[in-house]
Amino acid sequence: MPSGLAPSSPADADLALRRELYFFTLYRLLEAALLVFFLFGPVENLIGTPRHDLFARSLALAYLFIAGLLFLFNGRGELRAQVFSGIASDLFFGILAIHALPGAGTGIALMLMFNVGAAALLLRARYGIGAAVLACAGLIGEWVWNWIGGESLSRTIAEPIMFALAYLSIALLTSALGRQMRESQELAERRGAEAANYAEVNELIIRRMRTGVLLVDGEGRLRLANEAAMLLLGDSGEYDGPRHGHRVLALAAPELARRLSRWRTEGRPDESPMQLAPDLPEVVPRFTRLLAGSDQTLIFLDDTSLVSRHAESITLAALGRFSASLAHEIRNPLAAINYAVQLLEESRDIAVSDRRLLEIVRQQGVRMNGIVENVLGMARREPAKPEHVELMGFVRQFVDEYRASHPIEQDTLRATGPEHRVKTMVDPRQLHQALTVLVHNALTYGRMPGQPARVTVNVYFDDVGLPAIDVLDRGPGIPDSVAERLFRPFFTTSSHGTGLGLYIARELCRANQASLDYVPVPGGGGCFRIRLAGSSALPTR
């Protein structure tokens, strides 16, 4: 969304100084033209008899030519060089004109005062004061030259001295003004740059907000929209002609336009969820005026799916704390029950028929203990401690350990992968826990009816060169409707499951900068894929 802030740039500062230089060169052209007019026009007697007529006329024409060139080339070249050349020509021709036209000397000296002041304004202090010193030296030097040459002097030495003091004073004053002007300009540039940075940050924040933001004018045209709003609106709607080029809200989202109209007339918002298009998520619209009394309205579109996910995360956090507390309370009596069952099984006074009941109690106790461990694992969310792991060797060792600790009878479990080393950065303990969940599910559910399970743990590099692990089975696969909810906590299709295994496995993978997804297998069966980080990945906490 455009911010509308236009900071002052160095080009703007240069343009402002060139505008001042333009008036300076225009004044110089006026000076030269006035001098030529007095020497060649019908009023030539107004300035008295020139001391050197031919020299004075040549001087005036030369000054007019130089002033014209400086005026024409005002916008070109480096600004300081133009000011230097301009004030140099002013002082050179001005002092010579005072000498050639003694009757107009005082007036020419007065006009030069503006040239000196303008130069001090546009140049740094030392250069401006230097120009004033040169002007003072020229005036006094011209008077001394006349005095040495025995010319009749109509002015006393006091006049050039007073002019010299005036030149120095005006140079000091305008130099101070110029310094303040440049400092103000530099401050404006810094403030403008900061404002531009803040505007870009604000624009980036608004553009990347997950909440859709629309600005609608009084005629129902969309003036501004961020990325989230454009995704929620889709491509529907038309533009109101080439003159304006804005989308019309009534065409892009008719129901939203009706709610906006009702809000403007009645002042009561309708914040019930609505769907802008059949294939888009539901949103909750909120309206507010851009400014008091303005006909422009800001519309905020809150995606209900984001709100639902946020509410779900809060619920899971509260449930995790409650479950952890409950699991700790269950664990102690459960341990006592298991210990009592173990003692009863060792007793010889128990009838054979009752031992089956004890076996059921023991099995259910083991199952309950597994549920408690899963709940505690979900609640703890321990941070990962990544290490450099050689993945192929790790998976082979995992398969061997699983076979040794979990009798799989007729089922098969094998590890496959490349012969060379596959390095990654992962917490081996958490990867072992995630693989245990995936392999256990594959051996339990990944089989055709009446047939043994065939599970493969395959290590390879994916399309972008990152290490990956596939846990494949040859079972019936998972329907799409179920696959969408596989990783939700407490979702299960089995009466004996808790619905926490896959959820915890994905959370463990995320803690290691890895991903866990279900991938359908075209030839039948299922595949759970873990994409890991490379060996150069840095651990995060």
C-alpha positions in Angstrom: 0.0 0.0 0.0 1.6 3.3 -1.0 2.4 5.6 1.9 2.4 8.9 0.1 5.5 10.2 1.9 8.0 11.9 -0.4 11.3 12.5 1.4 13.6 15.3 0.4 16.5 14.0 -1.7 19.9 15.4 -2.6 18.4 16.1 -6.1 15.7 18.2 -4.5 18.4 20.2 -2.6 20.4 20.8 -5.7 17.3 21.9 -7.5 16.5 24.5 -4.8 20.1 25.9 -5.0 19.9 26.0 -8.8 16.7 28.0 -8.5 18.6 30.6 -6.5 21.4 30.5 -9.0 18.9 31.2 -11.8 17.8 34.4 -10.2 21.4 35.4 -9.6 22.3 34.9 -13.3 19.1 36.8 -14.3 20.2 39.7 -12.1 23.6 39.6 -13.7 22.1 39.8 -17.2 20.0 42.7 -16.0 23.1 44.5 -14.8 24.9 44.0 -18.1 21.9 45.0 -20.2 21.4 48.2 -18.1 25.1 49.1 -18.6 24.8 48.6 -22.4 21.5 50.6 -22.4 23.2 53.6 -20.7 26.1 53.5 -23.1 24.3 52.8 -26.4 20.8 54.0 -25.7 19.2 57.4 -26.0 20.0 58.1 -22.3 23.8 57.8 -22.6 24.3 61.3 -21.1 22.7 60.2 -17.8 26.0 58.5 -16.6 28.3 61.3 -17.7 31.3 61.2 -20.0 33.2 57.9 -19.9 36.8 58.1 -19.0 37.6 55.8 -22.0 34.7 55.7 -24.3 35.7 52.8 -26.6 37.0 50.8 -23.6 33.7 51.3 -21.8 31.6 50.3 -24.7 33.7 47.2 -25.4 33.6 46.3 -21.7 29.8 46.6 -21.6 29.3 44.4 -24.7 31.8 41.8 -23.3 30.0 41.7 -20.0 26.6 41.3 -21.7 28.0 38.4 -23.7 29.5 36.7 -20.7 26.3 37.3 -18.7 24.2 35.8 -21.5 26.4 32.7 -21.6 26.2 32.2 -17.9 22.4 32.6 -18.1 22.0 30.1 -20.9 24.3 27.5 -19.2 22.7 28.0 -15.8 21.3 24.5 -15.4 24.4 22.7 -16.6 27.7 21.7 -15.0 28.7 21.8 -11.3 26.9 24.5 -9.3 29.9 25.7 -7.3 31.9 26.2 -10.6 29.1 28.3 -12.0 28.9 30.5 -8.9 32.7 31.0 -9.0 32.8 31.9 -12.7 29.8 34.2 -12.2 31.2 36.2 -9.2 34.7 36.4 -10.9 33.2 37.9 -14.0 31.0 40.3 -11.9 34.0 41.6 -10.0 36.3 41.8 -13.0 33.9 43.7 -15.2 32.4 45.7 -12.3 35.7 47.1 -11.1 36.7 47.9 -14.7 33.3 49.6 -15.3 33.8 51.7 -12.2 37.1 52.9 -13.6 35.8 53.5 -17.1 32.6 55.3 -15.9 33.5 57.5 -13.0 30.1 59.1 -13.1 28.3 55.8 -12.5 30.9 54.3 -10.2 28.9 54.6 -7.0 25.8 53.0 -8.6 27.9 50.1 -10.0 29.5 49.5 -6.6 26.0 49.4 -5.1 24.8 46.9 -7.6 27.9 44.7 -7.0 26.8 44.5 -3.3 24.0 42.1 -4.4 26.4 39.9 -6.4 28.8 39.6 -3.4 25.9 38.7 -1.1 24.5 36.1 -3.6 27.9 34.5 -3.9 28.3 34.3 -0.1 24.8 32.7 0.1 25.5 30.0 -2.4 29.1 29.2 -1.5 30.8 28.0 1.7 31.7 30.7 4.2 35.4 31.0 3.3 34.6 31.3 -0.4 31.9 33.9 0.1 34.0 36.0 2.4 36.9 35.6 -0.1 34.8 37.1 -2.8 33.9 40.0 -0.5 37.6 40.6 0.2 38.4 40.6 -3.5 35.6 43.1 -4.1 37.0 45.3 -1.3 40.5 45.0 -2.7 39.3 45.9 -6.2 37.4 49.0 -5.1 40.3 50.3 -3.0 42.8 49.3 -5.6 40.8 51.2 -8.3 40.8 54.4 -6.2 44.6 54.0 -5.4 45.2 53.5 -9.2 43.4 56.8 -10.0 45.2 58.6 -7.2 48.7 57.4 -8.4 47.8 58.2 -12.0 46.9 61.8 -11.1 43.3 61.4 -12.2 40.8 64.0 -10.9 39.0 62.2 -8.1 35.4 63.0 -7.4 35.4 60.5 -4.4 37.3 60.4 -1.3 39.0 57.3 0.2 36.2 57.0 2.7 33.7 55.9 0.0 35.6 52.7 -1.1 36.3 51.9 2.5 32.6 52.2 3.4 31.7 50.0 0.5 34.4 47.5 1.6 32.9 47.3 5.0 29.4 46.9 3.5 30.7 44.1 1.3 32.2 42.2 4.2 29.1 42.7 6.3 26.7 41.5 3.7 29.0 38.6 2.9 29.1 37.5 6.6 25.3 37.9 7.0 24.4 36.0 3.8 27.1 33.4 4.5 25.4 32.7 7.9 22.0 32.5 6.2 23.4 30.1 3.6 25.0 27.9 6.3 21.6 27.7 8.1 19.9 27.0 4.8 22.2 24.2 4.0 22.0 22.7 7.6 18.2 22.9 7.4 18.3 21.2 4.0 20.6 18.4 5.3 18.3 18.0 8.3 15.3 17.8 6.0 17.1 15.2 3.9 17.9 13.1 7.0 14.4 13.4 8.3 13.0 12.6 4.8 15.2 9.5 4.6 14.0 8.3 8.0 10.4 9.0 7.0 11.0 7.0 3.8 12.4 4.1 5.8 9.6 4.2 8.2 7.1 4.3 5.4 8.7 1.3 3.7 8.6 -0.6 7.0 4.9 0.3 7.4 4.2 -0.6 3.9 5.9 -4.0 4.3 4.1 -4.7 7.5 0.7 -3.9 6.0 1.5 -5.8 2.8 2.6 -8.9 4.7 -0.2 -8.8 7.3 -2.4 -11.9 7.3 -5.4 -9.7 7.9 -6.7 -8.4 4.6 -6.9 -4.5 4.4 -9.0 -2.7 1.8 -9.5 1.1 1.3 -12.8 1.8 -0.4 -13.8 5.3 -1.5 -17.3 6.8 -1.3 -18.2 5.5 -4.8 -17.3 1.9 -3.9 -14.0 1.7 -5.7 -11.0 -0.2 -4.3 -8.2 2.4 -3.8 -5.7 0.2 -2.0 -5.4 -3.4 -1.0 -2.6 -5.5 0.6 -1.6 -9.0 -0.5 -3.8 -10.8 1.9 -6.9 -8.9 0.7 -6.1 -9.6 -2.9 -5.8 -13.3 -2.2 -9.1 -13.2 -0.4 -10.8 -11.3 -3.1 -9.4 -13.4 -5.9 -9.7 -12.2 -9.5 -13.4 -11.4 -9.5 -14.6 -7.9 -10.3 -14.1 -5.4 -13.1 -12.5 -2.1 -13.5 -14.4 1.2 -13.8 -12.9 2.1 -17.1 -9.5 3.4 -18.3 -10.0 6.8 -16.6 -9.7 5.5 -13.1 -8.5 1.9 -13.3 -9.9 0.8 -9.9 -11.8 -2.4 -9.1 -15.4 -2.0 -8.1 -16.2 -3.6 -4.7 -19.8 -4.3 -5.7 -18.5 -6.5 -8.6 -15.5 -8.0 -6.8 -17.5 -8.9 -3.6 -21.2 -8.1 -3.8 -22.0 -9.4 -0.3 -19.2 -7.3 1.2 -20.4 -4.2 -0.6 -23.9 -4.8 0.8 -22.6 -5.0 4.3 -20.5 -1.9 3.8 -23.6 0.0 2.5 -25.6 -1.2 5.5 -22.9 -0.1 7.9 -22.7 3.3 6.3 -26.4 3.9 6.5 -27.3 2.1 9.8 -24.0 2.2 11.6 -24.3 -1.4 12.8 -21.7 -3.8 11.5 -22.5 -7.4 10.5 -19.5 -9.4 11.7 -20.8 -12.9 10.9 -18.4 -15.0 8.8 -18.8 -14.8 5.1 -17.2 -16.4 2.0 -16.2 -14.1 -0.8 -15.9 -17.0 -3.3 -16.7 -20.7 -3.2 -13.0 -21.8 -3.2 -11.9 -19.1 -0.6 -11.8 -19.3 3.2 -14.4 -17.6 5.3 -13.6 -14.1 6.5 -15.1 -11.7 9.2 -15.3 -8.1 7.9 -14.7 -5.1 10.1 -15.3 -1.5 9.0 -13.9 1.9 10.1 -13.6 5.3 8.6 -10.2 6.4 7.4 -10.7 9.9 8.9 -13.5 11.6 10.7 -16.0 12.9 8.2 -14.3 11.1 5.3 -16.2 9.0 2.8 -13.2 6.6 2.5 -13.6 3.4 4.5 -11.0 0.8 5.8 -12.2 -2.8 5.6 -10.3 -5.4 7.6 -10.9 -9.0 6.5 -10.0 -11.5 9.2 -9.4 -15.0 8.0 -11.4 -17.3 10.2 -9.0 -20.2 9.6 -6.2 -18.2 11.2 -8.4 -17.4 14.1 -9.3 -21.0 14.4 -5.7 -22.1 14.4 -4.8 -19.5 17.0 -7.7 -20.7 19.2 -6.6 -24.3 18.6 -3.0 -23.5 19.7 -4.3 -21.9 22.9 -6.5 -24.9 23.5 -3.6 -27.3 23.0 -1.4 -25.3 25.3 -3.9 -25.4 28.1 -4.7 -29.0 27.4 -1.0 -29.9 27.4 -0.6 -28.3 30.9 -3.7 -30.1 32.2 -2.7 -33.4 30.6 0.8 -33.2 32.1 -0.6 -32.6 35.5 -3.1 -35.4 35.1 -0.5 -37.9 33.7 1.7 -37.3 36.7 -1.2 -38.1 39.0 -2.0 -41.3 37.1 1.6 -42.5 36.8 2.0 -43.3 40.5 -1.1 -45.5 41.0 -0.5 -47.1 37.6 3.0 -48.1 38.7 1.6 -49.6 41.9 -1.0 -51.6 39.8 1.7 -52.9 37.5 3.9 -53.9 40.4 1.0 -55.7 42.1 0.1 -57.6 38.9 3.7 -58.7 38.6 3.7 -60.0 42.1 0.4 -61.8 41.5 1.8 -63.5 38.4 4.7 -64.8 40.4 2.3 -66.4 43.0 1.5 -70.1 42.7 -1.8 -69.7 44.4 -3.4 -68.1 41.3 -5.6 -70.4 39.2 -4.8 -70.8 35.6 -8.1 -69.3 34.6 -7.3 -66.2 36.6 -3.9 -65.7 35.1 -5.6 -64.7 31.8 -7.3 -61.9 33.7 -3.9 -60.9 35.1 -2.4 -60.8 31.6 -5.2 -58.5 30.5 -4.6 -56.2 33.4 -0.9 -56.2 32.7 -1.5 -55.4 29.0 -3.9 -52.6 29.7 -1.4 -51.3 32.3 1.3 -51.2 29.7 -1.1 -49.5 27.3 -2.0 -46.9 29.9 1.7 -46.3 30.6 2.3 -45.7 26.9 -0.6 -43.1 26.9 0.9 -41.3 29.9 4.3 -41.2 28.2 2.8 -39.8 25.0 0.9 -37.1 26.9 4.0 -36.1 28.8 6.0 -36.0 25.6 3.4 -33.6 24.1 3.4 -31.4 27.2 7.2 -31.3 27.7 8.2 -30.0 24.2 11.9 -30.4 25.0 14.2 -28.3 22.8 16.2 -30.1 20.2 20.0 -30.7 20.7 21.2 -31.2 17.1 24.3 -33.2 16.3 26.1 -34.3 13.1 24.6 -37.6 12.3 25.5 -40.1 9.5 22.0 -41.0 8.5 22.4 -44.3 6.7 24.3 -45.8 9.7 21.8 -44.4 12.1 18.8 -45.9 10.3 20.5 -49.3 10.0 21.2 -49.3 13.8 17.6 -48.2 14.5 16.2 -51.1 12.4 18.4 -53.6 14.2 17.4 -52.2 17.6 13.7 -52.2 16.8 13.9 -55.8 15.6 15.6 -56.8 18.8 13.2 -55.1 21.2 9.9 -55.6 19.2 9.3 -59.1 18.0 7.8 -58.7 14.5 7.2 -62.4 13.8 6.3 -62.8 10.1 6.5 -59.0 9.3 9.5 -57.6 7.6 11.4 -54.4 8.4 14.5 -53.4 6.4 16.7 -50.3 5.8 17.7 -49.2 2.3 19.7 -46.3 1.0 22.9 -45.3 -0.8 26.3 -46.8 0.0 27.9 -43.4 0.6 27.6 -41.4 3.8 24.5 -39.2 4.2 25.2 -36.5 6.7 22.6 -34.3 8.5 22.1 -32.1 11.5 19.5 -33.5 13.9 18.8 -34.5 17.5 19.4 -38.3 17.3 17.2 -39.0 20.4 14.2 -37.1 18.9 14.7 -38.6 15.4 14.7 -42.1 17.0 11.4 -41.3 18.8 9.8 -40.0 15.6 10.9 -43.1 13.6 9.7 -45.4 16.3 6.2 -43.9 16.0 6.2 -44.1 12.1 7.5 -47.7 12.0 5.1 -48.8 14.7 2.2 -47.4 12.8 3.4 -48.9 9.6 3.7 -52.4 11.1 0.3 -52.0 12.8 -1.8 -50.5 10.1 0.3 -50.8 6.9 -0.7 -54.4 6.0 -3.3 -55.9 3.7 -5.8 -58.2 5.5 -4.4 -61.6 6.3 -0.9 -60.7 5.0 2.3 -59.8 6.9 3.5 -56.2 6.9 6.4 -55.1 4.7 8.0 -51.9 5.9 11.0 -50.2 4.4 13.0 -47.3 5.9 14.6 -45.7 2.9 17.3 -43.0 3.1 18.0 -40.8 0.0 18.6 -37.2 -1.2 15.6 -35.3 -2.4 15.3 -33.1 -5.5 17.1 -30.1 -3.9 19.9 -32.3 -2.4 18.7 -32.4 1.2 18.6 -35.8 3.1 15.2 -37.4 3.5 13.8 -40.6 5.1 10.8 -42.5 3.7 8.9 -45.0 5.9 7.0 -47.1 3.3 4.5 -49.8 3.8 2.5 -52.1 1.4 -0.8 -51.6 3.1 -4.1 -50.2 1.8 -3.0 -46.6 2.1 -4.9 -43.7 3.7 -8.0 -42.0 2.3 -7.7 -38.3 1.4 -10.4 -37.4 3.9 -8.3 -39.0 6.7 -4.9 -37.8 5.4 -6.0 -34.2 5.9 -6.4 -34.8 9.6 -3.6 -37.3 10.3 -1.4 -34.9 12.3 -4.1 -33.3 14.4 -3.7 -34.1 18.1 -6.1 -36.8 19.5 -7.3 -37.7 16.0 -7.3 -41.5 15.5 -9.2 -44.1 13.5 -8.3 -46.9 16.0 -10.1 -47.7 19.2 -6.7 -48.5 20.8 -4.9 -45.4 19.7 -4.5 -42.0 21.4 -4.1 -39.8 18.3 -0.9 -38.3 19.7 1.8 -40.3 18.0 1.9 -38.6 14.6 1.3 -35.2 16.2 4.3 -35.6 18.5 6.4 -37.0 15.7 5.8 -33.9 13.5 6.5 -31.6 16.4 9.8 -33.4 17.0 10.7 -33.0 13.3 9.8 -29.3 13.4 12.1 -28.8 16.4 14.9 -30.1 14.2 14.1 -27.8 11.2 12.7 -30.9 9.5 9.2 -31.7 8.0 7.0 -34.7 8.3 4.3 -35.3 5.6 2.2 -38.1 4.3 2.8 -38.9 0.7 0.4 -41.2 -1.2 2.1 -44.0 -3.1 0.6 -44.5 -6.7 1.3 -48.3 -6.7 -0.5 -48.8 -3.3 0.6 -48.5 0.3 1.6 -45.4 2.3 4.7 -43.3 2.8 5.6 -40.9 5.6 8.4 -38.7 4.5 10.9 -36.8 6.8 12.8 -34.0 5.1 15.9 -33.1 7.1 18.3 -30.2 7.1 21.7 -30.5 5.5 24.9 -31.1 7.5 25.7 -27.4 7.5 22.5 -26.3 9.1 22.9 -24.4 12.3 21.1 -25.6 15.5 18.3 -23.3 16.7 16.7 -23.1 20.1 
